[in-house]
Amino acid sequence: MARLDCDVLVVGSGPGGAMTSTLLSEAGFDVLMVEEGRHHSVDSSKSYTLEEMNQKYRNGGLTSTLGNVNVTYIEGKCVGGASEINAALYHRPLAETLETWRRDFQIDDFEVQDLMDQFETIEGELGVSTRPMGESPASQLFARGAETLGWKSREIQRFWKYSKTPEGGWRSRRQSMTETLIPRSLAAGTRLETGVRVHRIHFQGEHALYAEAERTTEDGRKQRLRIGFNKLFVCAGAVQTPLVLRRSGVTHGVGDTLQMHPMIRFAARFPEPMNDPTWGVPVHQVEQFKPAITLGCSHSSIPHVAMWMNRLVPDKVARLEEWPHLGVFYVAVAGKGMGKVRPLPVFKHPLVRHPVLPEDLNLLGEGLSRLAELVFAAGATEVYSPFEHGETITHPSAWDDLPQTLPSDQISVSTIHLFSSLPMGEDLARCTVDSHGKLHSKSNVWIQDASVLPTSPGVNPQGTILTLVRRNVQRFIDQHTG
Ligand SMILES: Cc1cc2nc3c(=O)[nH]c(=O)nc-3n(C[C@H](O)[C@H](O)[C@H](O)COP(=O)(O)OP(=O)(O)OC[C@H]3O[C@@H](n4cnc5c(N)ncnc54)[C@H](O)[C@@H]3O)c2cc1C
């Protein structure tokens, strides 16, 4: 077995791990960051393609929860984690959400104003912006629909950078971790080992001693590794972090409260062309019903439109000939259901059980009926039912009664936002890690990723993850440096 040693081991290089390793290395710690996936540049594959899924998604994107409704979910597996494959939409959560977390989970030193200062720093350091060239045709239609109904909506800022080309056009680039924090972290001295999956941590009492891992070389050879450290930061994401801990015998309150934003999409047809691929992902959302319900425009390439249209194949093929007239739209809700992450004997991947509660289904139904109202107000002529065997609708009243009658056995629910599998705070009945991410039950293990969000933030979560991790790691540095 090969050996690696360090003062601080960081497992995972997504937003949580990238922020952790950057701050620790810049503060002078000897940091080794290990990442199961490979290091690719942000533009090494085209977004939303099979090539990208093979390169950067865990299991090529084929992952699902089990429950009353099976929810397909996506995790990144590459340097930078899901920040490399996401739409990079950026939000601050509502102040009320932060205040509720502070009160209900008894989080120390969690003042809204201090957190807002952290958000501002993140916005400056990583760069968030709206599109200087204006909104895409799909976003403009969406905004028009919201305005007709008197609902508040806006273009969402993104972690994105724009610059002018010599010809007067625009060049744009996602500000993922490989574009921002990973280079900063490496420049500050972080050693990065890719293709390394941590299987389990070995403990002596409350103290973590070393990690057992496996390195897979580019040509597929496997090598076992033992990684020694003094302090351990697990930043493997909301599903993989509890998996590693449970495999290591740390089970109390671990992976029992996984939450998500369940999402349903549908495609709609407009008389005028509105789907122009040169504009990328439309980034407009309805603010009116947040944080419970978010309505938005989605990526609408031909394969995506085909996926979210109803399943009558000949009909679908005929309609896809009119692709520029078709767009995909989504409803996402702040789910209250709590799932469990459990390791399985023999299998590398966990069993994730998650209930979509009746109240979450009601919200999804309400969201769908509002979304239909919006796209018809924006001029849509047809909405393709997302339900198995559902009829195409031509008027929003067809879905008036959906909140009560959503056919939960005939819907495709998916999610890209997972969190809260190890909530932070001092309430020992609810919190697995303390107010700054240290495992309550261990002396030298910290969790710094989506797992520590107490509950659903009700907005795209990456900004909140970066902010909480920044705050927590700064506290660690204050406590462990002279
Ligand atoms: C398709 C998609 C679109 C999204 N869009 C947005 C958006 O627009 N805005 C937004 O705010 N959020 C978005 N999100 C969510 C956001 O990307 C995630 O919330 C965020 O990346 C989570 O950060 P993390 O550090 O917790 O974990 P991750 O990003 O999941 O990173 C964890 C890393 O750890 C590695 N790892 C896991 N297990 C191990 C192990 N045992 N050993 C070594 N390495 C390991 C993984 O390979 C991964 O690279 C999106 C997510 C997806 C998938």
Ligand as a Chemical Component Dictionary entry (heavy atoms), coordinates in Angstrom:
data_LIG
# 
_chem_comp.id                   LIG 
_chem_comp.type                 NON-POLYMER 
_chem_comp.pdbx_formal_charge   0 
_chem_comp.three_letter_code    LIG 
# 
loop_
_chem_comp_atom.comp_id 
_chem_comp_atom.atom_id 
_chem_comp_atom.alt_atom_id 
_chem_comp_atom.type_symbol 
_chem_comp_atom.charge 
_chem_comp_atom.model_Cartn_x 
_chem_comp_atom.model_Cartn_y 
_chem_comp_atom.model_Cartn_z 
_chem_comp_atom.pdbx_ordinal 
LIG C1  C1  C 0 -26.421 19.892 -13.344 1  
LIG C2  C2  C 0 -26.333 20.767 -12.131 2  
LIG C3  C3  C 0 -26.726 22.097 -12.217 3  
LIG C4  C4  C 0 -26.664 22.909 -11.079 4  
LIG N1  N1  N 0 -26.956 24.244 -11.198 5  
LIG C5  C5  C 0 -26.716 25.064 -10.150 6  
LIG C6  C6  C 0 -26.836 26.477 -10.288 7  
LIG O1  O1  O 0 -27.120 26.997 -11.369 8  
LIG N2  N2  N 0 -26.619 27.239 -9.181  9  
LIG C7  C7  C 0 -26.311 26.710 -7.960  10 
LIG O2  O2  O 0 -26.185 27.457 -6.981  11 
LIG N3  N3  N 0 -26.173 25.377 -7.820  12 
LIG C8  C8  C 0 -26.325 24.549 -8.877  13 
LIG N4  N4  N 0 -26.137 23.212 -8.737  14 
LIG C9  C9  C 0 -25.778 22.681 -7.406  15 
LIG C10 C10 C 0 -24.311 22.958 -7.026  16 
LIG O3  O3  O 0 -23.476 22.684 -8.131  17 
LIG C11 C11 C 0 -23.965 22.058 -5.829  18 
LIG O4  O4  O 0 -24.836 22.400 -4.767  19 
LIG C12 C12 C 0 -22.525 22.244 -5.369  20 
LIG O5  O5  O 0 -21.608 21.939 -6.395  21 
LIG C13 C13 C 0 -22.240 21.329 -4.171  22 
LIG O6  O6  O 0 -20.923 21.556 -3.738  23 
LIG P1  P1  P 0 -20.181 20.513 -2.789  24 
LIG O7  O7  O 0 -18.813 21.019 -2.551  25 
LIG O8  O8  O 0 -21.050 20.229 -1.635  26 
LIG O9  O9  O 0 -20.120 19.121 -3.592  27 
LIG P2  P2  P 0 -19.793 18.698 -5.080  28 
LIG O10 O10 O 0 -19.862 19.823 -6.021  29 
LIG O11 O11 O 0 -20.656 17.509 -5.311  30 
LIG O12 O12 O 0 -18.272 18.217 -5.015  31 
LIG C14 C14 C 0 -17.886 17.067 -4.306  32 
LIG C15 C15 C 0 -16.626 16.494 -4.961  33 
LIG O13 O13 O 0 -16.122 15.453 -4.116  34 
LIG C16 C16 C 0 -15.684 14.364 -4.904  35 
LIG N5  N5  N 0 -15.807 13.123 -4.102  36 
LIG C17 C17 C 0 -16.955 12.528 -3.688  37 
LIG N6  N6  N 0 -16.669 11.444 -2.954  38 
LIG C18 C18 C 0 -15.322 11.345 -2.900  39 
LIG C19 C19 C 0 -14.438 10.401 -2.278  40 
LIG N7  N7  N 0 -14.922 9.384  -1.554  41 
LIG N8  N8  N 0 -13.100 10.568 -2.430  42 
LIG C20 C20 C 0 -12.611 11.629 -3.171  43 
LIG N9  N9  N 0 -13.415 12.529 -3.784  44 
LIG C21 C21 C 0 -14.759 12.406 -3.638  45 
LIG C22 C22 C 0 -16.655 14.363 -6.079  46 
LIG O14 O14 O 0 -16.093 13.672 -7.179  47 
LIG C23 C23 C 0 -16.890 15.843 -6.321  48 
LIG O15 O15 O 0 -15.997 16.359 -7.279  49 
LIG C24 C24 C 0 -26.221 22.369 -9.838  50 
LIG C25 C25 C 0 -25.835 21.032 -9.755  51 
LIG C26 C26 C 0 -25.887 20.231 -10.882 52 
LIG C27 C27 C 0 -25.469 18.798 -10.759 53 
# 
loop_
_chem_comp_bond.comp_id 
_chem_comp_bond.atom_id_1 
_chem_comp_bond.atom_id_2 
_chem_comp_bond.value_order 
_chem_comp_bond.pdbx_ordinal 
LIG C1  C2  SING 1  
LIG C2  C3  SING 2  
LIG C2  C26 DOUB 3  
LIG C3  C4  DOUB 4  
LIG C4  N1  SING 5  
LIG C4  C24 SING 6  
LIG N1  C5  DOUB 7  
LIG C5  C6  SING 8  
LIG C5  C8  SING 9  
LIG C6  O1  DOUB 10 
LIG C6  N2  SING 11 
LIG N2  C7  SING 12 
LIG C7  O2  DOUB 13 
LIG C7  N3  SING 14 
LIG N3  C8  DOUB 15 
LIG C8  N4  SING 16 
LIG N4  C9  SING 17 
LIG N4  C24 SING 18 
LIG C9  C10 SING 19 
LIG C10 O3  SING 20 
LIG C10 C11 SING 21 
LIG C11 O4  SING 22 
LIG C11 C12 SING 23 
LIG C12 O5  SING 24 
LIG C12 C13 SING 25 
LIG C13 O6  SING 26 
LIG O6  P1  SING 27 
LIG P1  O7  DOUB 28 
LIG P1  O8  SING 29 
LIG P1  O9  SING 30 
LIG O9  P2  SING 31 
LIG P2  O10 DOUB 32 
LIG P2  O11 SING 33 
LIG P2  O12 SING 34 
LIG O12 C14 SING 35 
LIG C14 C15 SING 36 
LIG C15 O13 SING 37 
LIG C15 C23 SING 38 
LIG O13 C16 SING 39 
LIG C16 N5  SING 40 
LIG C16 C22 SING 41 
LIG N5  C17 SING 42 
LIG N5  C21 SING 43 
LIG C17 N6  DOUB 44 
LIG N6  C18 SING 45 
LIG C18 C19 SING 46 
LIG C18 C21 DOUB 47 
LIG C19 N7  SING 48 
LIG C19 N8  DOUB 49 
LIG N8  C20 SING 50 
LIG C20 N9  DOUB 51 
LIG N9  C21 SING 52 
LIG C22 O14 SING 53 
LIG C22 C23 SING 54 
LIG C23 O15 SING 55 
LIG C24 C25 DOUB 56 
LIG C25 C26 SING 57 
LIG C26 C27 SING 58 
# 
